[in-house]
Amino acid sequence: MALYTPEQRDEVARQLTELLAADERIASAELSGSGVNGYTDRWSDVDLTVTVGEGVDQLAVADDWIPLVYEAVPVLHHFAISFGEEHVRGFLLESLLELDIGFRPAVATEGEWPGPDPATEAGFAWHDVIHAAVAVARGRPWRAQYYVGVVRWRTLALATDRVGLMFDEFKGVDDLPTRLRAELADTLPRSLEPDELLRALRTAMHAFLDELRHTRPELADRLAAPLAEFVDTAAASTG
């Protein structure tokens, strides 16, 4: 695996922006996130914001663009999630570049956060693993430990849902199998030193993938090696 370069990232952003803008249902397609706020470095990903035209169903457009992105660039996995009426489609490319496209209506309204779903949580988990590793590489230990905690949180959400326990306020977490609780306890960083954060991150990543294998073994196996390699690459950059 060859990790994406900043030049390749910028080319993907340009290519997808042009392709989206050519869709007559789309009013605008623009770079967002770190690409426009002045904070871009070697680890930055690609965030695009799409606004559809009046009277256009943004959910239909978002779903239509899933196969189109697969045709345009090599994709390892994607996730689909909604924040109110903004529909986000996140793609992990084979180069481990993250591409997030948010599809918005002309007038946005509020919505509800969906419950845990293995495929969706897998999408968020690879997002969290990558961002945790990048935070370590950037020397941002508090941000890194946050994302390690989010990976742990997602594992617990899936595990409690799978066995029929309550996840709200961790009410059923203490009733999970002892082995799982012990493994997740080991994801708690003992310090904010880079080596310790990376140890906790690797443990959290493996715990999540182990949980995902209960319902989506093929997806867990597809993500395992690339994510491990990304963490190792980020670890090597810390010296």
C-alpha positions in Angstrom: 0.0 0.0 0.0 1.3 3.5 -1.0 -0.1 6.1 1.4 -1.6 9.1 -0.5 0.5 12.2 -1.1 -0.7 15.8 -0.7 -0.6 16.1 -4.5 -2.8 13.0 -4.9 -5.2 14.3 -2.3 -5.5 17.7 -4.1 -6.1 15.9 -7.4 -8.9 13.8 -5.9 -10.5 17.0 -4.5 -10.2 18.7 -7.9 -11.6 15.7 -9.8 -14.6 15.1 -7.5 -15.4 18.8 -7.3 -15.6 19.0 -11.1 -17.6 15.8 -11.4 -20.1 16.9 -8.8 -20.5 20.4 -10.3 -21.3 18.7 -13.7 -24.4 17.1 -12.1 -27.4 19.4 -13.2 -29.2 18.6 -9.9 -26.4 20.2 -7.9 -26.3 23.9 -7.3 -22.8 24.0 -5.8 -19.9 21.7 -4.9 -17.2 23.2 -2.8 -14.1 22.3 -0.7 -14.8 22.5 3.0 -13.1 21.5 6.3 -9.4 22.0 6.7 -9.1 22.7 3.0 -10.6 26.2 3.5 -9.8 27.1 7.0 -6.0 27.4 6.5 -5.1 24.2 8.4 -3.8 21.7 5.8 -0.9 19.4 6.2 0.4 16.1 5.1 -2.3 14.2 7.0 -5.3 16.3 5.9 -8.2 14.6 4.2 -10.8 15.9 1.7 -14.1 17.4 2.7 -16.6 18.5 0.1 -20.0 20.2 0.7 -22.7 19.9 -1.9 -25.9 21.9 -2.1 -28.6 20.6 -4.3 -31.0 22.8 -6.3 -34.4 23.8 -5.1 -36.9 20.9 -5.3 -34.2 18.3 -5.6 -34.1 15.3 -3.2 -30.7 15.6 -1.6 -30.9 12.0 -0.2 -31.5 10.6 -3.7 -28.5 12.6 -5.0 -26.3 11.4 -2.2 -27.2 7.8 -2.8 -26.7 8.2 -6.6 -23.2 9.4 -6.0 -22.0 6.3 -4.1 -21.4 4.2 -7.2 -20.2 7.3 -9.1 -17.4 7.8 -6.6 -16.5 4.1 -6.8 -16.2 4.6 -10.6 -14.1 7.7 -10.3 -11.6 6.7 -7.6 -10.4 3.4 -6.0 -12.5 2.9 -2.8 -11.9 0.5 0.0 -15.1 1.1 1.9 -17.7 3.8 2.4 -20.3 4.8 5.0 -23.6 6.7 4.8 -25.0 8.8 7.6 -27.4 11.7 8.1 -27.3 14.7 10.3 -30.8 16.1 10.0 -31.3 16.6 6.3 -27.6 16.7 5.5 -26.5 13.3 4.1 -22.8 12.5 4.4 -21.2 9.9 2.3 -17.7 9.1 3.6 -15.2 7.1 1.5 -11.9 5.4 2.4 -9.8 5.2 -0.7 -7.3 2.5 -1.3 -4.5 5.0 -0.6 -6.2 5.5 2.8 -7.3 9.0 1.9 -10.6 9.9 3.5 -13.1 11.6 1.2 -16.3 13.0 2.9 -19.1 14.5 0.8 -22.0 16.2 2.6 -25.2 16.7 0.5 -27.3 19.6 1.7 -30.8 20.8 0.7 -31.5 24.4 -0.2 -33.2 24.7 3.2 -31.9 22.5 6.0 -33.9 21.1 8.9 -32.9 19.2 12.0 -33.0 15.4 12.3 -32.2 12.6 14.6 -28.9 10.6 15.1 -29.4 7.0 13.9 -28.8 4.0 16.1 -25.7 1.8 15.9 -25.3 -0.1 12.6 -22.2 -2.3 12.0 -21.4 -1.0 8.5 -22.0 2.6 9.5 -20.0 2.2 12.8 -17.2 0.6 10.8 -17.1 3.7 8.6 -16.8 5.9 11.7 -14.3 3.6 13.3 -11.8 3.7 10.5 -12.3 7.5 10.5 -11.5 7.5 14.2 -8.5 5.2 14.0 -7.0 7.3 11.2 -7.6 10.6 13.1 -6.1 9.2 16.3 -3.0 8.1 14.5 -2.7 11.4 12.7 -3.1 13.2 16.1 -0.2 11.2 17.5 1.9 12.0 14.4 1.1 15.7 14.8 2.0 15.8 18.5 -1.6 16.3 19.6 -1.9 13.8 22.4 -5.2 15.0 23.9 -6.9 14.8 20.5 -5.4 11.3 20.0 -6.7 10.0 23.3 -10.2 11.5 22.4 -10.3 9.4 19.2 -9.1 6.3 21.0 -12.0 6.8 23.4 -14.4 7.1 20.5 -13.3 3.8 19.0 -13.8 2.2 22.4 -17.3 3.9 22.6 -18.3 2.5 19.2 -17.2 -1.0 20.2 -19.3 -0.9 23.3 -22.3 0.5 21.3 -22.1 -2.5 18.9 -21.5 -5.0 21.6 -24.4 -4.0 23.8 -26.7 -3.8 20.9 -25.6 -7.3 19.7 -26.3 -9.0 23.1 -29.5 -6.9 23.9 -28.1 -4.7 26.7 -28.8 -1.0 27.3 -26.1 1.3 26.0 -27.6 4.6 27.1 -25.3 6.1 29.8 -23.4 2.7 29.8 -26.2 1.1 31.8 -25.5 -2.4 30.4 -21.8 -2.1 29.8 -20.8 -3.8 33.1 -22.9 -6.8 32.1 -20.9 -7.5 28.9 -18.6 -10.6 28.8 -15.6 -10.3 31.1 -13.1 -10.9 28.2 -14.5 -8.0 26.2 -14.5 -5.6 29.2 -10.9 -6.6 30.0 -9.8 -6.0 26.5 -11.5 -2.6 26.4 -10.0 -1.7 29.7 -6.6 -2.1 28.1 -7.5 0.6 25.6 -7.3 3.2 28.3 -4.1 5.2 27.8 -1.9 5.1 30.9 -0.2 8.3 29.8 -0.2 10.8 26.9 3.2 9.6 25.6 3.2 8.7 21.9 4.1 5.1 22.4 1.4 4.6 25.0 -1.2 6.3 22.9 -0.3 4.1 19.9 -0.5 1.0 22.1 -4.0 2.0 23.3 -5.0 2.8 19.8 -3.9 -0.6 18.4 -5.7 -2.4 21.2 -8.9 -0.3 20.6 -8.7 -1.0 16.8 -8.3 -4.7 17.3 -11.2 -4.8 19.8 -13.5 -3.0 17.4 -12.6 -5.3 14.5 -13.1 -8.3 16.8 -16.6 -7.0 17.6 -17.3 -6.2 13.9 -16.5 -9.8 13.0 -19.6 -11.0 14.8 -21.8 -9.4 12.2 -19.6 -8.3 9.3 -16.5 -10.5 9.2 -15.7 -9.8 5.6 -15.6 -6.0 6.3 -13.5 -6.5 9.4 -11.0 -8.5 7.5 -10.9 -6.0 4.6 -10.2 -3.1 7.0 -7.7 -4.8 9.3 -4.4 -4.8 7.4 -4.8 -1.3 5.8 -5.7 0.3 9.1 -2.8 -1.4 10.9 -0.4 -0.2 8.2 -1.7 3.4 8.5 -1.1 3.3 12.2 2.4 1.9 11.7 3.2 4.6 9.1 2.0 7.4 11.5 4.0 5.8 14.3 7.2 5.8 12.3 6.8 9.5 11.6 7.0 10.2 15.3 10.6 9.1 15.4 
